[in-house]
Amino acid sequence: MTAMMTDRRGSILLAGEPLKTVDAYIEGGGGGALATALERSPEEVIEEVIRSGLRGRGGAGFPTGMKWRTIRSHPSPTKFVVCNAAEGEPGTFKDRWLIRHNPYQVLGGIAIAAHAVGADRAFVATKRAFERETAILRRAVAEMSGSDMLGPVDIEIVLGPDEYLLGEEKALLEVIEGNDPLPRIFPPYQVGLFADRGSANPTAVDNVETLANVPHVIHRGAAWFRSLGTGNSPGTMVFTLSGDVRHPGMYELPLGEPLRLLIDDIGGGAAPGRQIKAVFPGASNAPLSPAQLDTPLDFDALRAAGSGLGSGGFVVYDDSACIVAATIAFSRFLSIESCAQCPACKHGAGEITKGLETIERGEGSSDHVEEVLARCSAITGGARCALPAGGSLVVQGAIRLFEEEFVAHLGRPCPLPRELPLPKLTDIDDRTGRFVYDDRYHLKRPNWTYAREAVADRAGTLERGESL
């Protein structure tokens, strides 16, 4: 899969060449937004963000300014800001790409957020495995601090494990506090970092792309931001396009453009002789059919279509792909990544995956399909996070859209026996421009350790079997 360079139409966050130094950032007009923000009261900054209509780019699409206002108005004297840079959903790479392209813009957004909510400290939480991004962030923090471009609040980089739930905001706070990535009960705006009985310490947790938009909003104004996108989904979004398209890559488009523009016009569509069969918006939303390719790329339109925008990652499958196998890949990922705090989720997600695997082997019956659907309806009970709901949506959506294909597997071998690896993107090869998949993930077990297998790594041969 070739990861093309960024498409420049409508680009704001990915405009120009990647910035390697803070001097290049300043020469390009960057850095002034924080000074502008510090000249205003925190309330004025928050109101500008509210007027812009900026919504979170991490999946939920919640209005950023409203979140900040809630935290600012909280009576707790201590508040924090966290940048969620723990991108881990299959089919996504845009946050890491943004950090590589312009880390200074992201850090500037963190500094403005800290001023707005009255934070004592700020953190960037990312994965230990993201070595390149971590090095870029550390250098950018040092450069901007040395140039007095981050304001009075220190920004600390915290590294966590390569678990999907590290990107869940409540689990992210646990890791910053030195614990495992296990989602807590209360959301960060109610109970934040280092809270105790005397103080709730509400914490603003925002995604990399969300924060990268903030300096533009402050520097250019809410009206400018609203001139892009739609009324309910203003601005642009960086989309990760992977799978069976001729030109996979990261592309920034104004929200509201049709999905077809991303897949066919920019991504080049399917290979010659093939047709698009399904589009999976990550691992937490129902897949889309070819008949839905004209759906606008915005939060509300995709929700109305029975799916979701998520983090802007779209995995495309053509008519050579088995949808049952594709569904298994996402279902297994979520069952593995479930933390087991909620038994209905951990047990149910595992049983759903086993049921799908039975069907895919040709050993299933209509009873297995019904059992899988029943499990999907039961796994969300008492959930601390959105993982089981996402798993339910993707599996139920796949069965609903491709019922005939599931039926075709009952009692017979898979009619489309093509290997479909999980699209967990770990890097882009600088030489070939290709997405690099996590070729180790199939070894991961439900207890978050890896099965033993002798494989070659960069240094030679490494025997798998170590714990994370």
C-alpha positions as CSV (number, residue, x, y, z in Angstrom):
1,M,0.0,0.0,0.0
2,T,1.6,3.2,-1.1
3,A,1.1,6.1,1.2
4,M,1.0,9.2,-1.1
5,M,2.2,12.6,0.1
6,T,-0.4,14.8,1.5
7,D,-3.0,16.1,-1.0
8,R,-2.8,19.9,-0.8
9,R,-6.4,20.9,-1.6
10,G,-8.0,22.6,1.4
11,S,-4.9,22.0,3.5
12,I,-4.5,24.1,6.6
13,L,-2.7,21.8,9.1
14,L,-0.7,20.0,6.4
15,A,0.1,23.0,4.2
16,G,3.7,23.5,3.1
17,E,6.7,21.3,3.8
18,P,7.3,19.5,7.2
19,L,8.9,21.9,9.7
20,K,12.2,20.8,11.1
21,T,13.1,23.8,13.3
22,V,11.3,26.4,15.4
23,D,12.9,29.1,13.3
24,A,11.2,27.7,10.2
25,Y,7.9,27.7,12.1
26,I,8.4,31.4,13.0
27,E,9.4,32.3,9.5
28,G,6.2,30.8,8.2
29,G,4.1,32.9,10.5
30,G,3.8,30.5,13.4
31,G,4.0,31.3,17.1
32,G,1.9,34.4,17.2
33,A,-1.3,32.7,18.4
34,L,-0.1,32.2,22.0
35,A,0.9,35.8,22.3
36,T,-2.5,36.8,21.0
37,A,-4.2,34.4,23.5
38,L,-2.2,35.7,26.5
39,E,-3.3,39.2,25.7
40,R,-6.9,38.1,26.2
41,S,-8.6,36.7,29.2
42,P,-9.1,33.0,29.4
43,E,-12.8,33.5,29.1
44,E,-12.3,35.4,25.9
45,V,-10.1,32.7,24.4
46,I,-12.7,30.0,25.3
47,E,-15.5,32.1,23.7
48,E,-13.5,32.4,20.5
49,V,-13.1,28.6,20.4
50,I,-16.8,28.1,21.1
51,R,-17.7,30.5,18.3
52,S,-15.4,28.6,15.9
53,G,-17.4,25.4,16.4
54,L,-14.2,23.4,16.7
55,R,-15.1,19.8,17.6
56,G,-12.8,17.1,18.9
57,R,-10.9,15.2,16.2
58,G,-10.3,12.1,18.3
59,G,-13.5,10.3,17.6
60,A,-16.3,11.7,19.8
61,G,-16.6,15.1,18.0
62,F,-17.5,17.0,21.3
63,P,-17.3,20.8,21.1
64,T,-13.9,21.8,22.3
65,G,-14.8,25.2,23.7
66,M,-17.7,23.8,25.7
67,K,-15.3,21.3,27.3
68,W,-12.9,24.0,28.2
69,R,-15.6,26.2,29.6
70,T,-16.8,23.4,31.9
71,I,-13.3,22.8,33.2
72,R,-12.5,26.6,33.6
73,S,-15.7,27.1,35.6
74,H,-15.1,24.1,37.9
75,P,-14.4,25.3,41.5
76,S,-11.4,23.1,41.9
77,P,-8.3,25.3,42.2
78,T,-6.1,22.8,40.3
79,K,-6.6,21.9,36.6
80,F,-4.5,20.2,33.9
81,V,-4.3,19.9,30.2
82,V,-3.5,16.6,28.4
83,C,-2.7,16.2,24.7
84,N,-3.8,12.7,23.6
85,A,-1.1,11.5,21.2
86,A,-1.7,7.8,21.8
87,E,-3.2,7.1,18.4
88,G,-3.9,3.4,18.1
89,E,-7.1,2.6,16.2
90,P,-6.6,0.4,13.1
91,G,-6.6,2.5,9.9
92,T,-5.3,5.7,11.5
93,F,-2.0,7.5,11.3
94,K,-3.0,11.2,11.0
95,D,-1.9,12.3,14.5
96,R,1.6,10.9,14.1
97,W,1.7,12.5,10.6
98,L,0.7,15.9,12.1
99,I,3.5,15.6,14.7
100,R,6.0,14.8,12.0
101,H,4.7,17.7,9.9
102,N,4.5,20.5,12.5
103,P,4.9,19.6,16.2
104,Y,5.2,23.3,17.0
105,Q,1.6,23.9,16.0
106,V,0.4,21.1,18.3
107,L,2.5,22.4,21.3
108,G,1.2,25.9,20.7
109,G,-2.4,24.6,20.9
110,I,-1.5,22.9,24.2
111,A,-0.1,26.2,25.6
112,I,-3.3,28.1,24.6
113,A,-5.5,25.4,26.1
114,A,-3.5,25.7,29.4
115,H,-4.0,29.4,29.5
116,A,-7.7,29.0,28.7
117,V,-8.6,26.5,31.4
118,G,-6.1,27.8,34.0
119,A,-4.0,24.7,34.0
120,D,-1.1,24.2,36.5
121,R,0.7,21.7,34.2
122,A,0.3,20.2,30.8
123,F,1.2,16.7,29.4
124,V,1.6,15.1,26.0
125,A,0.8,11.4,26.5
126,T,2.0,9.1,23.7
127,K,3.2,5.5,23.1
128,R,6.7,4.4,23.9
129,A,6.7,2.7,20.5
130,F,6.3,6.0,18.8
131,E,10.0,6.7,19.0
132,R,10.2,9.1,16.0
133,E,7.3,11.2,17.2
134,T,8.7,11.3,20.7
135,A,12.0,12.5,19.6
136,I,10.4,15.2,17.4
137,L,8.2,16.3,20.4
138,R,11.1,16.5,22.8
139,R,13.2,18.6,20.4
140,A,10.2,20.9,19.7
141,V,9.5,21.4,23.4
142,A,13.1,22.3,24.1
143,E,13.2,24.7,21.1
144,M,10.0,26.4,22.0
145,S,10.8,26.6,25.7
146,G,14.2,28.2,24.9
147,S,12.4,30.8,22.7
148,D,9.8,31.5,25.4
149,M,7.0,30.3,23.1
150,L,5.1,28.0,25.4
151,G,4.0,30.4,28.1
152,P,4.2,29.9,31.8
153,V,3.0,26.2,31.9
154,D,5.5,23.4,31.6
155,I,4.7,20.7,29.0
156,E,5.8,17.2,30.0
157,I,6.0,14.2,27.7
158,V,4.7,10.9,29.2
159,L,5.2,7.5,27.5
160,G,2.9,4.6,27.8
161,P,2.5,1.0,26.5
162,D,1.3,0.0,23.0
163,E,-2.3,-0.8,24.1
164,Y,-5.3,0.5,22.3
165,L,-6.9,1.7,25.5
166,L,-4.0,4.1,26.2
167,G,-5.9,6.3,23.8
168,E,-9.0,6.2,25.9
169,E,-9.0,9.4,27.9
170,K,-9.7,7.9,31.3
171,A,-7.1,5.2,30.8
172,L,-4.6,7.9,29.6
173,L,-4.9,9.7,32.9
174,E,-4.1,6.4,34.7
175,V,-0.9,6.0,32.7
176,I,0.2,9.6,33.5
177,E,-0.3,8.8,37.1
178,G,2.0,5.7,36.7
179,N,-0.7,3.0,36.4
180,D,-1.8,0.6,33.7
181,P,-4.1,1.8,30.9
182,L,-7.3,0.7,32.6
183,P,-10.2,3.2,32.2
184,R,-11.5,4.7,35.4
185,I,-15.2,5.5,36.1
186,F,-15.4,9.2,36.0
187,P,-14.6,11.3,32.9
188,P,-11.6,13.8,33.2
189,Y,-13.8,16.9,33.3
190,Q,-15.2,15.5,36.6
191,V,-12.2,13.8,38.1
192,G,-8.9,14.6,36.6
193,L,-5.2,14.0,37.2
194,F,-3.9,13.4,40.7
195,A,-7.3,14.0,42.3
196,D,-7.9,13.3,45.9
197,R,-10.8,13.9,48.3
198,G,-10.0,17.6,48.6
199,S,-9.8,18.4,44.9
200,A,-11.2,17.0,41.7
201,N,-8.5,18.5,39.4
202,P,-10.6,18.6,36.2
203,T,-8.5,17.9,33.2
204,A,-8.9,18.9,29.5
205,V,-8.0,16.0,27.3
206,D,-7.8,16.8,23.6
207,N,-6.5,15.0,20.6
208,V,-3.4,16.1,18.6
209,E,-5.4,17.3,15.6
210,T,-7.9,19.2,17.8
211,L,-5.1,21.1,19.5
212,A,-3.3,21.8,16.2
213,N,-6.4,23.7,15.1
214,V,-6.5,26.0,18.1
215,P,-3.7,28.4,17.1
216,H,-5.4,28.9,13.7
217,V,-8.7,29.7,15.5
218,I,-7.0,32.2,17.7
219,H,-4.8,33.8,15.1
220,R,-7.3,33.9,12.2
221,G,-10.5,34.0,14.2
222,A,-13.7,32.0,14.6
223,A,-15.3,33.4,11.4
224,W,-12.3,32.3,9.3
225,F,-12.5,28.8,10.8
226,R,-16.2,28.6,10.1
227,S,-15.6,29.5,6.5
228,L,-14.4,26.0,6.1
229,G,-16.4,22.8,6.5
230,T,-20.1,22.8,7.4
231,G,-22.3,24.6,9.9
232,N,-22.2,21.8,12.4
233,S,-18.8,20.5,11.5
234,P,-16.5,23.5,10.7
235,G,-12.9,23.3,9.6
236,T,-10.9,20.6,7.9
237,M,-9.9,17.1,9.0
238,V,-7.0,15.0,8.2
239,F,-8.1,11.6,6.9
240,T,-6.1,8.4,6.8
241,L,-7.0,6.3,3.7
242,S,-5.7,2.7,3.6
243,G,-6.7,-0.6,2.1
244,D,-7.7,-1.5,-1.4
245,V,-7.3,1.9,-3.1
246,R,-4.6,3.0,-5.5
247,H,-3.3,6.0,-3.6
248,P,-3.5,5.4,0.2
249,G,-2.2,8.2,2.4
250,M,-3.1,11.2,4.7
251,Y,-5.3,13.8,3.1
252,E,-6.7,17.0,4.6
253,L,-10.1,18.1,3.3
254,P,-12.8,20.5,4.5
255,L,-15.5,18.7,6.5
256,G,-18.6,18.1,4.5
257,E,-16.9,16.8,1.3
258,P,-18.3,13.5,0.1
259,L,-16.6,10.3,1.0
260,R,-16.4,9.5,-2.7
261,L,-14.1,12.4,-3.2
262,L,-11.6,11.0,-0.7
263,I,-11.8,7.4,-2.0
264,D,-12.3,7.7,-5.8
265,D,-11.0,11.1,-6.8
266,I,-8.0,11.5,-4.4
267,G,-7.4,7.8,-3.4
268,G,-7.8,6.7,-7.0
269,G,-10.5,4.1,-6.3
270,A,-10.0,0.4,-6.5
271,A,-7.4,-1.3,-8.7
272,P,-8.3,-1.8,-12.4
273,G,-10.9,-4.6,-12.7
274,R,-12.0,-4.3,-9.1
275,Q,-14.9,-2.5,-7.4
276,I,-15.2,-1.0,-3.9
277,K,-17.1,-3.4,-1.7
278,A,-17.0,-1.9,1.8
279,V,-15.4,1.0,3.8
280,F,-14.7,0.5,7.5
281,P,-14.3,3.8,9.5
282,G,-11.9,2.3,11.9
283,A,-12.8,-0.4,14.4
284,S,-15.6,1.4,16.2
285,N,-18.2,2.2,13.6
286,A,-20.5,0.3,11.2
287,P,-19.0,-0.2,7.8
288,L,-20.3,1.6,4.8
289,S,-21.5,0.2,1.4
290,P,-20.7,1.6,-2.1
291,A,-24.2,3.1,-2.1
292,Q,-23.1,5.4,0.8
293,L,-20.0,6.9,-0.8
294,D,-21.8,10.2,-1.4
295,T,-22.3,10.6,2.4
296,P,-20.6,13.9,3.5
297,L,-17.5,13.6,5.6
298,D,-18.9,15.2,8.8
299,F,-19.9,14.0,12.2
300,D,-23.6,14.3,11.8
301,A,-24.0,13.0,8.3
302,L,-22.1,9.8,9.0
303,R,-24.0,9.3,12.2
304,A,-27.2,9.7,10.3
305,A,-25.9,7.1,7.8
306,G,-25.7,4.6,10.6
307,S,-21.9,4.9,11.0
308,G,-19.5,7.5,12.3
309,L,-16.6,9.8,11.4
310,G,-14.4,8.5,14.2
311,S,-10.8,9.6,14.0
312,G,-11.0,10.0,10.2
313,G,-9.5,6.6,9.3
314,F,-11.1,4.8,6.4
315,V,-10.1,1.2,5.5
316,V,-11.3,0.3,2.0
317,Y,-12.0,-3.3,0.8
318,D,-12.6,-4.2,-2.8
319,D,-14.7,-7.1,-4.2
320,S,-11.8,-9.6,-3.7
321,A,-12.0,-9.2,0.0
322,C,-14.0,-11.4,2.4
323,I,-16.1,-9.2,4.6
324,V,-16.4,-12.0,7.2
325,A,-12.5,-12.1,7.4
326,A,-12.3,-8.3,7.6
327,T,-14.9,-8.2,10.4
328,I,-13.0,-10.9,12.3
329,A,-9.8,-8.7,12.1
330,F,-11.5,-5.8,13.8
331,S,-13.5,-7.9,16.2
332,R,-10.4,-9.8,17.3
333,F,-8.5,-6.5,17.8
334,L,-11.2,-5.2,20.1
335,S,-11.5,-8.5,22.0
336,I,-7.7,-8.6,22.5
337,E,-7.5,-4.9,23.6
338,S,-10.4,-5.1,26.1
339,C,-9.0,-4.6,29.6
340,A,-11.2,-7.2,31.4
341,Q,-12.5,-4.7,34.0
342,C,-16.0,-5.2,32.6
343,P,-16.6,-9.0,32.2
344,A,-19.5,-8.5,29.7
345,C,-17.1,-6.7,27.4
346,K,-14.0,-9.0,27.7
347,H,-15.9,-12.3,27.6
348,G,-18.5,-11.2,25.1
349,A,-16.0,-9.7,22.7
350,G,-14.0,-12.9,22.8
351,E,-17.1,-15.0,22.1
352,I,-18.2,-12.8,19.2
353,T,-14.8,-13.3,17.6
354,K,-14.9,-17.1,18.2
355,G,-18.4,-17.2,16.6
356,L,-17.2,-15.2,13.6
357,E,-14.2,-17.5,13.2
358,T,-16.5,-20.6,13.3
359,I,-18.5,-19.0,10.5
360,E,-15.5,-18.1,8.4
361,R,-14.1,-21.7,8.6
362,G,-17.4,-23.0,7.1
363,E,-18.3,-24.7,10.4
364,G,-21.1,-22.4,11.3
365,S,-24.9,-22.4,11.0
366,S,-27.6,-19.7,11.2
367,D,-27.6,-20.3,14.9
368,H,-24.0,-19.0,15.1
369,V,-25.0,-15.8,13.3
370,E,-27.9,-15.2,15.7
371,E,-25.6,-15.9,18.6
372,V,-23.1,-13.4,17.4
373,L,-25.8,-10.7,17.1
374,A,-27.2,-11.6,20.5
375,R,-23.7,-11.2,22.0
376,C,-23.3,-7.8,20.3
377,S,-26.4,-6.6,22.2
378,A,-25.1,-7.8,25.5
379,I,-21.5,-6.8,25.7
380,T,-22.0,-3.1,26.6
381,G,-23.4,-3.7,30.0
382,G,-21.7,-1.7,32.7
383,A,-18.9,-0.6,30.3
384,R,-16.3,1.9,31.5
385,C,-15.4,2.9,28.0
386,A,-16.7,2.9,24.4
387,L,-14.7,-0.2,23.3
388,P,-17.6,-2.7,23.5
389,A,-20.1,-0.3,21.9
390,G,-17.7,0.1,19.0
391,G,-17.2,-3.6,18.6
392,S,-21.0,-4.1,18.6
393,L,-21.5,-1.5,15.9
394,V,-18.8,-2.8,13.6
395,V,-20.0,-6.5,13.8
396,Q,-23.7,-5.8,13.6
397,G,-23.2,-3.3,10.8
398,A,-21.2,-5.8,8.8
399,I,-23.8,-8.6,9.2
400,R,-26.6,-6.2,8.3
401,L,-24.9,-4.9,5.1
402,F,-23.5,-8.2,4.0
403,E,-25.9,-10.8,5.3
404,E,-25.7,-12.8,2.0
405,E,-21.9,-13.1,2.4
406,F,-22.2,-14.4,5.9
407,V,-24.9,-16.9,4.8
408,A,-22.6,-18.0,2.0
409,H,-20.0,-19.1,4.6
410,L,-22.4,-21.4,6.5
411,G,-21.4,-25.0,6.1
412,R,-18.8,-24.3,3.3
413,P,-15.3,-22.9,3.0
414,C,-14.7,-19.2,2.5
415,P,-15.4,-18.3,-1.1
416,L,-12.8,-15.5,-1.0
417,P,-9.8,-16.9,0.8
418,R,-7.6,-13.9,0.8
419,E,-5.4,-12.9,3.7
420,L,-6.6,-9.7,5.3
421,P,-4.1,-8.5,8.0
422,L,-5.3,-6.1,10.6
423,P,-4.6,-2.6,9.3
424,K,-2.8,-1.5,12.4
425,L,-0.4,1.1,10.9
426,T,2.9,1.5,12.7
427,D,4.9,3.7,10.3
428,I,5.5,4.9,6.7
429,D,8.5,3.6,4.9
430,D,10.4,6.8,3.9
431,R,12.0,5.0,0.9
432,T,9.0,3.3,-0.6
433,G,6.2,5.5,0.8
434,R,4.3,2.5,2.0
435,F,2.3,2.0,5.1
436,V,4.0,-0.4,7.5
437,Y,1.6,-2.8,9.2
438,D,2.2,-4.3,12.7
439,D,3.3,-7.7,11.5
440,R,3.5,-8.8,15.1
441,Y,0.0,-8.2,16.2
442,H,-1.4,-11.6,15.3
443,L,0.8,-12.9,18.2
444,K,-0.9,-10.7,20.8
445,R,-3.1,-12.5,23.3
446,P,-6.1,-11.4,25.4
447,N,-3.8,-10.9,28.5
448,W,-1.7,-8.4,26.5
449,T,1.3,-10.6,26.2
450,Y,2.7,-12.1,23.0
451,A,2.8,-15.7,22.0
452,R,6.2,-17.3,21.4
453,E,7.4,-17.3,17.9
454,A,10.9,-17.0,16.4
455,V,10.9,-14.1,14.0
456,A,13.5,-11.8,12.5
457,D,13.7,-8.2,13.8
458,R,16.0,-5.3,12.9
459,A,18.8,-6.7,15.0
460,G,18.6,-10.3,13.9
461,T,16.4,-13.0,15.5
462,L,14.1,-12.3,18.4
463,E,12.2,-14.9,20.3
464,R,8.7,-13.6,20.9
465,G,7.1,-14.3,24.3
466,E,8.0,-11.2,26.3
467,S,5.4,-9.2,28.2
468,L,4.6,-5.7,27.2
